[in-house]
């Protein structure tokens, strides 16, 4: 029996008397078997020894710390982190450019872990559907995942701190602006446009403005640039 997001529920309502009955030594045929009388049917009931109860929970929402003590005592906790290796060999090809999905996910998660924490790394499940699609349909799916899932997720993680979102997406390392998912609008130009030349304001007096570049979703190099950025090289 699988209970999704078990830590969000009311444990006493979910299990009732079963919270005790499902203990290994209190199941049917165990050392200390316990049974209860069901309130509606008045029948005697106990938990069979061959029933497995699996509860899933997400550590990213910080609610894991609030898990009921009774639940902690009766369950074993197994950490399941993203597995980029599931995507090994998954390549999206568009306009002659190959996008390695495994490397893309690895780099995204390394940056998220550095800027936030490991509990908020992106799961491989976001990209697994790509593996099952035909080659000609994969790029369209990748665009959908980024537009509707990855970028909104990063906005939520970083509370619209667009500078960090740019860092996660490698936009600061992409030499071509059309390959950047998020554009930073120059502050000095803002000052001139808003206040004229004699504004007497420091260029750091106002916050930078950012805007999403939807056109980058159609550029395969924008995705490659996440994990294989090619910054400008100048020769002296």
C-alpha positions, -999 to 999 in steps of 0.1 A, spaced: 0 0 0 15 33 -11 5 66 6 18 96 -14 29 128 6 22 109 39 37 138 60 10 162 48 -19 141 62 -34 137 96 -17 105 107 -43 97 133 -70 99 106 -50 80 80 -42 51 102 -63 52 133 -57 20 153 -36 6 124 -7 28 136 -1 1 163 -13 -29 143 11 -25 115 42 -29 137 61 -60 128 56 -78 161 19 -70 164 8 -83 130 -12 -114 123 9 -144 132 37 -123 148 50 -126 183 25 -102 199 -5 -102 175 -31 -74 181 -65 -71 165 -92 -44 167 -130 -44 162 -139 -24 132 -164 4 141 -189 -2 112 -188 -39 106 -179 -49 142 -156 -75 127 -122 -84 141 -93 -71 120 -55 -74 121 -28 -65 96 -14 -95 77 24 -100 79 28 -98 41 15 -62 37 41 -34 30 32 2 37 52 27 17 49 64 24 64 91 1 73 126 12 92 156 -3 120 171 18 120 203 -3 89 218 15 107 215 49 77 196 63 98 165 70 109 180 103 72 180 114 66 143 108 47 128 137 69 110 162 47 79 160 53 78 123 91 81 127 92 52 152 73 28 130 88 35 96 123 32 81 134 63 62 152 59 29 166 90 10 159 90 -27 179 117 -45 177 126 -82 195 100 -105 208 116 -136 222 82 -147 186 73 -155 190 97 -184 223 83 -197 223 82 -235 193 105 -237 201 131 -264 179 157 -279 189 168 -314 177 200 -331 191 218 -360 223 197 -359 229 204 -322 230 176 -297 217 183 -261 229 158 -235 200 156 -210 221 138 -183 248 164 -183 222 192 -183 205 178 -152 238 172 -134 249 209 -139 215 223 -130 216 204 -97 252 213 -89 244 249 -92 211 246 -72 230 228 -44 257 255 -44 231 284 -43 204 268 -22 207 232 -9 207 196 -19 171 191 -9 159 213 -37 177 196 -66 157 188 -96 144 153 -100 151 132 -131 114 125 -135 110 159 -152 129 146 -182 122 108 -183 93 112 -207 118 125 -233 134 90 -234 102 75 -247 96 99 -275 107 98 -311 137 119 -320 117 145 -338 94 150 -308 120 153 -281 130 190 -286 94 201 -283 90 182 -251 122 197 -237 109 232 -245 77 224 -227 95 211 -196 116 242 -193 88 267 -200 62 251 -178 82 233 -151 119 241 -147 119 279 -150 87 283 -128 103 259 -103 135 281 -102 114 312 -97 98 296 -67 130 283 -53 148 317 -55 118 339 -48 123 356 -82 159 364 -75 166 365 -112 204 368 -108 206 334 -92 182 320 -118 206 333 -145 235 316 -126 217 282 -124 209 284 -162 244 294 -171 231 326 -187 260 347 -173 284 324 -193 267 325 -226 283 350 -250 253 353 -272 223 371 -257 198 351 -278 209 319 -259 202 334 -225 169 324 -209 169 355 -187 181 389 -199 195 415 -175 185 450 -185 213 475 -179 209 497 -149 227 527 -163 204 529 -192 174 527 -168 188 557 -148 192 578 -179 157 568 -193 139 574 -160 157 604 -145 179 620 -172 216 627 -170 217 649 -139 201 623 -117 230 622 -92 222 586 -84 248 558 -81 244 531 -107 237 507 -78 210 528 -63 183 509 -82 178 472 -87 186 455 -119 156 445 -140 153 411 -157 130 397 -184 124 362 -196 136 355 -231 110 331 -245 129 330 -278 158 311 -261 135 281 -257 137 276 -294 176 277 -294 193 243 -288 225 261 -279 207 277 -250 203 243 -234 238 232 -243 251 264 -227 238 253 -194 264 226 -190 289 235 -218 291 273 -217 316 289 -241 325 323 -228 342 348 -250 379 345 -253 400 375 -260 436 375 -272 460 402 -260 
